[in-house]
Amino acid sequence: MAAGIEAAIFVIVGGRGDLARRKLLPAVARLVAHRAIQKQFHVLAVGRKDYTDEDYREWAREGLELAGLPAEDIAQWCRECLHFQSSSDDAGGWKAVEDKINQIESQHGLPGNRVFYLAIPPRAVPGVIEGLGGVGLNVGPGYTRLVVEKPFGRDLESARVLNQVVHEHFDERQVYRIDHYLGKETVQNLLVFRFANVLFESSWNREHVKSVEITVAESLGLEGRAGYYDNSGAMRDMIQNHVTQVMSLVAMEPPVKLDADSIRNEKVKVLRSVLPISPDDVVFGQYAGGTVDDEIVESYVEEPDVADDSATETSVALRLYIDNWRWQGVPFYLRTGKRFPERLTQIAVRFREPPVSLFDPGAASEVRSDAIIITLQPDEGFELYFDVKTPAADMQLKTLPLEFRYADEFGTLPGAYETLVEDILMGDQTLFVRADEVEEAWRLYQPILDNPPVPERYASGTWGPPRSLSLPHSTGDHWWVDD
């Protein structure tokens, strides 16, 4: 086996679902090929349909070819390493899964290392965890790891209940709560960017930073997800998890060690330091009709399976403050939305202007804030904006970037799921969310969810309702991208 990865069986509960076909199986197949672990890494899909191994292999092979993987290599791996077991929700169904696992391990000489990936709807997670624990699949001859997709609960109370169910059957060190945004190479490089470069870390505080902005924008609408999204909304779907996780990495203190627990301890400290968010600092929006990418699109309430009077928010913009030594008084702006002008995930860190300006304010020589722009998608990289003099007789300044793009230096980056699956197999929990992190994030936003603002309409193809665009103005800021 490749260094750091032991022989194992990867069990996908919900193995016939869309997540398994579009994300998990392609990620696993690429990882297997990249790390040359074909012979000792097996996948067992668990589902309700009465499929044979051959039925499942054909279904999976078609999906993998659509994902662009080489047909010949995929066919061989499917024949040798993909398996299927139908299961019901009762103890007999899970006993059949246990028997299938034992059979695969015995036949292929596997040491008993097992990963259970729950690629299932949130409502089914507690029952599956209890089913696994009920037949003893929560422990095994080797390691046993449980992977749970977000959303982890829909509010603070349900998250606590779900954590309790998990901990009745699994130790926290076995649990990998997955947030695929944290699998992005640029997110991981935040740690290197901050803590390996004294130039930036020495400036990463309230003395030098004026404001921090995190934007996660989507140009798409619901794409057939109304059943989930209309009961969730942008606050639960994006802000409470993806955006807040990125914020905690931006704002955290240096960990005592570069290991999972030390890093996650610092992230939790950030969440616990956030002041209560004022209702005046939160703006909900809901997209109306408009034009995105030169295409006329419908409003949210005209989407299939959305009620005409739905009050679900499709955008959120908010301001919060982290009340600790490093960040006291620095506004953090978090924003997400659907039907925005473009797909973009970006962090903008603006620095303070010099305390005394030697140049004419309001003229061509006005000094502007330096800024670091970290783009997580679609074009991963960093930009450092600073002022330079233009080649003119008078003193004219222009703000220009120094740029770094990952694709230029390293080519195509691995997908988020490939990175996260590899970390699961290596036992690295750094990029996964701990139980107390989940609860602290819900605690932070629960008052907003209890008394949500009425969503304000915004035209599709814009950056949200007018009041969200002006939210930073009261502190002398503005969104890095807002038109």
Buried (B, 14 or more C-beta within 10 A) or exposed (E): BBEEBBBBBBBBBBBBBEBBBBBBBBBBBBBBBEBEBBBBBBBBBBBEEEBEBEEBBBBBBEBBBEBEBEEEBBBEBBEEBBBBBBBEEEEEBBBBBBEBBBEBBEEBEBBBBBBBBBBBEBEBBBEBBBBBBBBEBBBBEBBBBBBBBBBBBBBBEBBBEBBEBBBEBBEEEBBBBBBBBBBBBBBBBBBEBBBEEEEBEEBBEBEBBBBBBBBBBBBEBBEEBBEBBBEBBBBBBBBBBBBBBBBBBBBBEBBEEEEBBEBBBBBBBBBBBBEEBEEEBBBBBBBBBBBBEEEEBBBBBEBEEBEEEBEBBBBBBBBBBBEBEBBEEBBBBBBBBBBBBEEBBBBBBBBBBEEEEEBEEEEEBBBEBBBBBBBBBEEBBBBBBBBEEEEEEEEBBEBEEEEEEBEEEEEEBBBBBBBBBBBBBEBBBBBBBBBBBBBBBBBBBBBBBEEBBEBBEBBBBBBBBBBBBBBBEEBEBBBBBBE
